[in-house]
């Protein structure tokens, strides 16, 4: 299947300029996507543009990843209801380095193949471009009427906040990026989210008017969730690609918890699985939805793609601890960092280490830590066999908690009933 047909089947194309498919069938094409360095990490909303570049490279074309050092200083009004805070040059440079590092994980920048990926920064061609030269060489080619007709501009002008001249010029700045890449890197294709269509066609128009050339483009739809919630957001905020901001375990859980409806869409968009593999998974899901074949495969593919196979294996092990039948041995195999990753969100309680030296009476321990409101309720649950310590059921013979029970010489995991966990830290 041809690249464009494959992307259409996956639901990854919304708008496409006439002639784009024919161009991609005819020659090796250089195509680019811009990444906004407003943070030092990309989040899962960036995975679609990343995957577009991956698909482009796999199909034999040359991907360009543009990190917007200059455009990041201006601020893209597309899809925004208000002006955003501008970042300093130092912060932008720090963020660009983080984004550059992440992109190099997904694209082949190092090979000597003709379609090796290239990273560029638009600050390099804007830093010496004076304002007078810009309005003379670029501004005169695009009319205000043309710029005002864009949806991103219209919405802001009709709203209460209005739009600054800085943001109004953004489409010219992005349009010039395409022109510069067309002239200097023979880049004939731009891709992006559907909210970028207005900015992208400004670039094709500038190439037509200023260089007499022809450029092409397509966009992908913005990802939504079936329940109307914002994609890529959890109660804790964005789901980041940086493991320090979103742990691989939390990342894995995000995909595992996808609804059936979302999983059917996302398995096509976010994985590189073949059509045959995806069709088989869809049939499995249809036959036995309770087994969640789609969600499990989605979580596996994405965790391995963004993090590693080892991180995926750990995430599965961690899930078993909280939601499955993991053993004490599995819990003891985790290092402190992994244990705390798994227990993020579990109620945490501190006790004095000294109380365990000679043994802490079990019933008193459960009541003093307020895991139970009283000693009577503690005793009742204990004797009924409804308590576990470090994933082992507490027998009626065990009368005290001791230092030897500690995980990593510091923690106790108490489980009350099936789903209530408490992480006790001895300090």
C-alpha positions as CSV (number, residue, x, y, z in Angstrom):
1,X,0.0,0.0,0.0
2,X,1.2,3.5,-0.9
3,X,2.2,5.9,1.9
4,X,-0.8,8.2,1.5
5,X,-3.2,5.2,1.3
6,X,-1.7,3.6,4.4
7,X,-2.0,6.9,6.3
8,X,-5.6,7.4,5.2
9,X,-6.4,3.8,6.3
10,X,-4.9,4.6,9.7
11,X,-7.0,7.8,10.0
12,X,-4.0,10.0,9.9
13,X,-4.9,12.4,7.1
14,X,-7.5,15.2,7.3
15,X,-6.6,17.8,4.6
16,X,-4.3,17.1,1.6
17,X,-3.2,19.3,-1.2
18,X,-4.0,18.0,-4.8
19,X,-0.9,16.4,-6.3
20,X,0.7,15.4,-3.0
21,X,0.1,11.6,-3.5
22,X,1.4,11.8,-7.1
23,X,4.6,13.6,-5.9
24,X,5.3,11.0,-3.2
25,X,4.9,8.2,-5.8
26,X,7.2,9.9,-8.3
27,X,10.4,10.8,-6.3
28,X,12.1,10.8,-3.0
29,X,10.6,13.8,-1.2
30,X,11.9,15.9,1.6
31,X,9.1,16.7,4.0
32,X,9.1,18.5,7.3
33,X,7.1,19.0,10.5
34,X,7.7,21.8,13.1
35,X,8.0,21.1,16.9
36,X,7.3,23.8,19.3
37,X,10.0,24.0,22.1
38,X,7.6,25.3,24.9
39,X,8.9,22.5,27.1
40,X,12.1,20.5,27.4
41,X,10.0,17.4,26.7
42,X,7.4,16.5,24.0
43,X,4.2,14.9,25.2
44,X,2.0,12.2,23.6
45,X,0.2,14.8,21.6
46,X,3.5,15.1,19.6
47,X,3.4,11.4,18.8
48,X,1.3,11.8,15.7
49,X,3.7,14.2,14.0
50,X,6.6,12.1,15.1
51,X,4.9,9.0,13.6
52,X,4.2,10.9,10.4
53,X,7.9,11.5,10.0
54,X,8.6,7.8,10.9
55,X,6.2,6.6,8.2
56,X,7.7,9.1,5.7
57,X,11.2,7.8,6.3
58,X,10.1,4.1,6.2
59,X,8.5,4.8,2.8
60,X,11.9,6.0,1.6
61,X,11.5,9.8,1.8
62,X,13.6,12.3,3.7
63,X,12.2,13.7,7.0
64,X,13.1,17.1,8.4
65,X,12.3,17.8,12.0
66,X,12.2,21.6,12.6
67,X,12.6,22.8,16.1
68,X,11.1,26.2,16.3
69,X,13.7,28.3,18.1
70,X,12.4,31.4,16.4
71,X,8.7,30.6,16.2
72,X,8.8,29.6,19.9
73,X,9.8,33.2,20.6
74,X,6.6,34.4,18.9
75,X,3.9,32.0,19.9
76,X,1.4,30.2,17.6
77,X,-2.2,31.5,18.0
78,X,-3.6,28.4,16.3
79,X,-6.2,26.8,18.6
80,X,-5.3,29.2,21.5
81,X,-7.9,31.4,23.1
82,X,-5.4,33.8,24.5
83,X,-1.9,35.2,24.2
84,X,0.7,32.9,25.7
85,X,3.7,33.9,27.8
86,X,6.9,34.3,25.8
87,X,9.9,32.3,26.9
88,X,13.4,33.6,27.3
89,X,16.2,32.6,24.8
90,X,18.0,30.6,27.5
91,X,14.9,28.5,28.4
92,X,14.1,28.0,24.7
93,X,17.6,26.7,24.0
94,X,17.4,24.3,26.9
95,X,14.0,23.1,25.7
96,X,15.3,22.7,22.1
97,X,18.1,20.4,23.3
98,X,15.5,18.2,25.2
99,X,13.3,18.0,22.1
100,X,16.3,17.3,19.8
101,X,17.4,14.4,22.1
102,X,13.9,12.8,22.1
103,X,13.4,13.0,18.3
104,X,16.7,11.3,17.7
105,X,15.2,8.2,19.4
106,X,12.5,7.8,16.8
107,X,14.2,8.8,13.5
108,X,17.4,7.7,11.8
109,X,19.6,10.8,11.8
110,X,22.9,9.0,11.6
111,X,22.9,6.7,8.6
112,X,24.6,7.6,5.4
113,X,21.4,6.8,3.4
114,X,20.1,9.6,1.2
115,X,16.9,9.7,3.3
116,X,18.6,10.1,6.7
117,X,16.6,12.4,8.9
118,X,17.8,16.0,9.4
119,X,17.1,18.4,12.3
120,X,17.0,22.1,11.7
121,X,16.3,25.1,13.9
122,X,14.5,28.1,12.3
123,X,16.4,30.5,14.7
124,X,19.4,29.8,12.4
125,X,17.9,31.7,9.5
126,X,15.9,34.2,11.5
127,X,18.6,35.4,13.9
128,X,20.2,37.8,11.3
129,X,16.9,38.7,9.5
130,X,16.1,42.3,10.2
131,X,12.5,43.5,10.7
132,X,12.8,45.8,7.7
133,X,14.1,43.0,5.4
134,X,11.4,40.7,6.7
135,X,8.4,43.0,5.9
136,X,10.0,44.0,2.6
137,X,11.0,40.5,1.4
138,X,8.2,38.4,2.9
139,X,5.3,40.7,4.1
140,X,4.8,42.3,0.7
141,X,3.9,38.9,-0.9
142,X,1.0,38.1,1.4
143,X,-2.0,40.4,1.7
144,X,-3.7,41.3,5.0
145,X,-7.0,40.1,3.5
146,X,-5.4,36.7,3.0
147,X,-4.0,36.6,6.6
148,X,-7.4,37.7,8.1
149,X,-9.3,34.9,6.3
150,X,-7.5,32.2,8.4
151,X,-9.7,30.6,11.0
152,X,-7.1,30.9,13.8
153,X,-7.0,34.7,13.2
154,X,-10.8,35.1,12.8
155,X,-11.6,33.3,16.0
156,X,-9.2,35.4,18.0
157,X,-10.3,38.7,16.5
158,X,-13.9,37.9,17.2
159,X,-13.1,36.9,20.8
160,X,-12.6,39.2,23.8
161,X,-8.8,38.9,24.0
162,X,-8.1,39.9,20.5
163,X,-4.7,39.2,19.0
164,X,-1.3,41.0,19.2
165,X,0.7,42.0,16.1
166,X,3.3,39.5,17.3
167,X,0.9,36.5,17.0
168,X,-0.7,38.0,13.8
169,X,2.6,37.7,12.1
170,X,3.2,34.1,13.2
171,X,1.8,32.6,10.0
172,X,4.3,34.7,7.9
173,X,7.1,33.5,10.1
174,X,6.0,29.8,9.7
175,X,5.3,30.4,6.0
176,X,8.9,31.7,5.6
177,X,10.2,28.5,7.2
178,X,8.6,26.4,4.4
179,X,10.0,28.9,1.8
180,X,13.5,28.7,3.3
181,X,13.5,24.9,3.4
182,X,12.1,24.8,-0.2
183,X,14.9,27.1,-1.4
184,X,17.8,25.7,0.6
185,X,16.9,22.0,1.2
186,X,14.6,21.2,-1.7
187,X,11.8,20.5,0.8
188,X,8.5,20.3,-1.1
189,X,6.2,18.9,1.6
190,X,5.0,20.2,5.0
191,X,2.9,18.1,7.4
192,X,1.2,19.0,10.7
193,X,-1.9,18.9,12.8
194,X,-5.2,20.1,11.2
195,X,-5.0,23.3,13.3
196,X,-1.9,24.2,11.2
197,X,-3.5,24.1,7.8
198,X,-3.8,27.9,7.6
199,X,-0.1,28.4,8.5
200,X,1.0,25.6,6.1
201,X,-0.9,27.0,3.1
202,X,0.6,30.4,3.8
203,X,3.9,28.7,3.2
204,X,2.8,27.1,-0.1
205,X,1.4,30.5,-1.2
206,X,4.7,32.2,-0.3
207,X,6.7,29.6,-2.3
208,X,4.3,30.2,-5.3
209,X,4.5,34.0,-5.2
210,X,8.1,34.5,-4.2
211,X,9.8,31.6,-5.9
212,X,7.3,30.6,-8.6
213,X,7.5,27.1,-7.3
214,X,5.0,24.4,-6.2
215,X,4.9,22.9,-2.8
216,X,2.6,20.3,-1.2
217,X,1.0,19.5,2.2
218,X,-1.2,17.3,4.3
219,X,-2.5,17.5,7.8
220,X,-3.6,14.9,10.4
221,X,-6.7,15.2,12.5
222,X,-6.4,16.4,16.1
223,X,-6.8,13.4,18.4
224,X,-9.9,13.3,20.6
225,X,-11.2,10.9,23.2
226,X,-14.6,9.2,22.9
227,X,-15.7,10.6,26.2
228,X,-15.0,14.2,25.2
229,X,-12.0,14.5,27.5
230,X,-8.8,16.0,26.2
231,X,-6.4,13.5,24.7
232,X,-3.1,13.1,26.5
233,X,-4.3,14.6,29.8
234,X,-4.7,12.9,33.1
235,X,-5.5,14.2,36.6
236,X,-1.8,14.8,37.0
237,X,-1.6,16.8,33.7
238,X,0.2,16.0,30.4
239,X,1.4,12.5,29.6
240,X,5.1,13.3,28.7
241,X,7.6,11.3,26.7
242,X,10.3,12.1,29.3
243,X,10.4,9.2,31.9
244,X,11.3,11.8,34.6
245,X,8.0,13.7,34.0
246,X,5.8,10.7,33.3
247,X,7.1,7.3,34.5
248,X,7.1,4.4,32.0
249,X,4.6,2.7,34.4
250,X,2.2,5.7,34.3
251,X,2.7,5.9,30.5
252,X,1.9,2.2,30.1
253,X,-1.2,2.6,32.3
254,X,-2.5,5.5,30.2
255,X,-2.7,3.3,27.1
256,X,-3.9,0.3,29.0
257,X,-6.9,2.3,30.3
258,X,-8.1,3.4,26.9
259,X,-11.7,2.8,26.2
260,X,-12.6,0.2,23.6
261,X,-13.7,2.9,21.2
262,X,-10.5,4.9,21.5
263,X,-8.3,1.8,21.4
264,X,-9.9,0.8,18.0
265,X,-8.8,4.2,16.6
266,X,-5.5,4.5,18.4
267,X,-4.1,1.1,17.5
268,X,-4.0,2.3,13.9
269,X,-2.7,5.8,14.6
270,X,-0.1,5.2,17.3
271,X,1.5,1.9,16.3
272,X,3.6,0.7,13.3
273,X,1.8,-2.6,13.2
274,X,0.8,-3.9,9.8
275,X,-2.8,-3.7,8.5
276,X,-3.0,-7.5,8.8
277,X,-1.9,-7.5,12.5
278,X,-4.3,-4.7,13.3
279,X,-7.2,-6.5,11.6
280,X,-6.5,-9.6,13.6
281,X,-6.4,-7.6,16.9
282,X,-9.7,-5.9,16.0
283,X,-11.3,-9.3,15.4
284,X,-9.9,-10.6,18.8
285,X,-11.4,-7.6,20.5
286,X,-14.7,-8.1,18.9
287,X,-14.8,-11.8,19.9
288,X,-13.7,-11.2,23.5
289,X,-13.8,-7.6,24.5
290,X,-13.2,-8.5,28.2
291,X,-9.7,-9.7,27.4
292,X,-8.7,-6.2,26.2
293,X,-6.4,-7.4,23.4
294,X,-6.3,-4.0,21.8
295,X,-5.4,-2.1,25.0
296,X,-2.7,-4.6,26.0
297,X,-1.1,-4.4,22.5
298,X,-1.4,-0.6,22.4
299,X,0.3,-0.3,25.8
300,X,3.0,-2.7,24.8
301,X,3.8,-1.1,21.4
302,X,3.9,2.4,22.7
303,X,5.9,1.7,25.9
304,X,8.5,-0.1,23.9
305,X,8.5,2.6,21.1
306,X,8.9,5.6,23.5
307,X,10.8,3.9,26.4
308,X,12.2,0.3,26.1
309,X,11.3,-3.4,26.3
310,X,12.7,-3.4,29.8
311,X,10.4,-0.6,30.8
312,X,7.5,-2.4,29.4
313,X,8.4,-5.6,31.2
314,X,8.6,-3.6,34.5
315,X,5.2,-1.9,33.8
316,X,3.6,-5.3,33.4
317,X,5.2,-6.5,36.6
318,X,4.1,-3.3,38.4
319,X,0.5,-3.7,37.2
320,X,0.5,-7.3,38.5
321,X,1.4,-5.9,42.0
322,X,-1.5,-3.6,42.2
323,X,-4.1,-5.3,40.1
324,X,-3.1,-8.9,39.7
325,X,-1.7,-11.9,41.6
326,X,1.9,-10.8,42.0
327,X,3.9,-12.6,44.6
328,X,6.1,-11.3,47.5
329,X,9.1,-12.3,45.4
330,X,8.1,-10.0,42.5
331,X,7.6,-7.1,45.0
332,X,11.0,-7.8,46.6
333,X,12.6,-7.8,43.1
334,X,11.9,-4.0,42.7
335,X,14.5,-1.4,43.6
336,X,13.4,1.6,45.6
337,X,12.9,3.9,42.5
338,X,10.6,1.2,40.9
339,X,8.7,0.6,44.1
340,X,7.9,4.3,44.5
341,X,6.9,4.5,40.8
342,X,4.4,1.7,41.3
343,X,3.1,3.1,44.6
344,X,2.6,6.7,43.3
345,X,-0.9,7.7,44.3
346,X,-1.1,5.0,47.0
347,X,-1.7,6.6,50.5
348,X,1.6,7.0,52.3
349,X,2.2,6.8,56.1
350,X,5.3,7.3,58.1
351,X,6.2,5.4,61.3
352,X,9.3,5.5,63.6
353,X,11.8,2.8,62.7
354,X,12.4,2.2,66.4
355,X,8.9,0.9,66.9
356,X,9.9,-2.2,64.8
357,X,13.1,-3.0,66.6
358,X,11.4,-5.3,69.2
359,X,8.3,-5.9,67.1
360,X,5.2,-3.6,66.6
361,X,2.0,-5.3,67.8
362,X,0.1,-5.9,64.6
363,X,-3.3,-4.7,65.8
364,X,-1.8,-1.6,67.4
365,X,0.2,-0.9,64.2
366,X,-3.0,-1.1,62.0
367,X,-4.9,1.3,64.3
368,X,-2.0,3.7,65.0
369,X,-1.4,4.2,61.3
370,X,-5.1,4.8,60.8
371,X,-5.3,2.0,58.2
372,X,-8.2,1.0,60.4
373,X,-10.2,3.4,62.7
374,X,-9.9,1.1,65.7
375,X,-8.1,-1.9,67.1
376,X,-11.4,-3.9,67.1
377,X,-11.8,-3.4,63.3
378,X,-8.2,-4.3,62.8
379,X,-8.5,-7.5,64.7
380,X,-11.7,-8.4,62.9
381,X,-10.2,-8.1,59.4
382,X,-7.0,-9.8,60.5
383,X,-8.8,-12.8,61.9
384,X,-11.0,-13.0,58.8
385,X,-7.9,-13.3,56.6
386,X,-8.5,-10.0,54.7
387,X,-5.1,-8.5,55.3
388,X,-1.8,-8.8,53.3
389,X,1.7,-7.5,54.1
390,X,4.1,-7.2,51.1
391,X,1.6,-9.3,49.0
392,X,1.5,-12.2,51.5
393,X,-1.6,-12.9,53.5
394,X,-1.1,-12.2,57.2
395,X,-1.8,-15.3,59.1
396,X,-3.3,-15.3,62.6
397,X,0.0,-16.5,64.0
398,X,1.8,-13.3,63.0
399,X,1.3,-11.0,66.0
400,X,3.8,-8.2,65.2
401,X,5.5,-6.3,62.4
402,X,9.3,-6.4,62.6
403,X,12.4,-4.9,60.8
404,X,12.8,-8.0,58.8
405,X,9.4,-7.3,57.1
406,X,10.8,-4.1,55.5
407,X,11.2,-3.8,51.7
408,X,14.4,-2.0,50.7
409,X,15.0,-1.8,54.5
410,X,12.4,1.0,54.5
411,X,8.9,0.2,53.3
412,X,5.9,-2.0,54.1
413,X,3.0,-2.5,51.7
414,X,-0.2,-3.2,53.5
415,X,-3.3,-4.4,51.6
416,X,-6.8,-4.2,53.1
417,X,-9.3,-6.2,51.2
418,X,-8.8,-6.5,47.4
419,X,-8.0,-2.9,46.3
420,X,-7.0,-0.8,49.3
421,X,-3.2,-0.3,49.6
422,X,-1.1,1.7,52.0
423,X,2.7,2.3,51.8
424,X,4.2,2.6,55.2
425,X,7.7,4.2,55.4
426,X,9.9,3.5,58.5
427,X,12.0,6.6,59.2
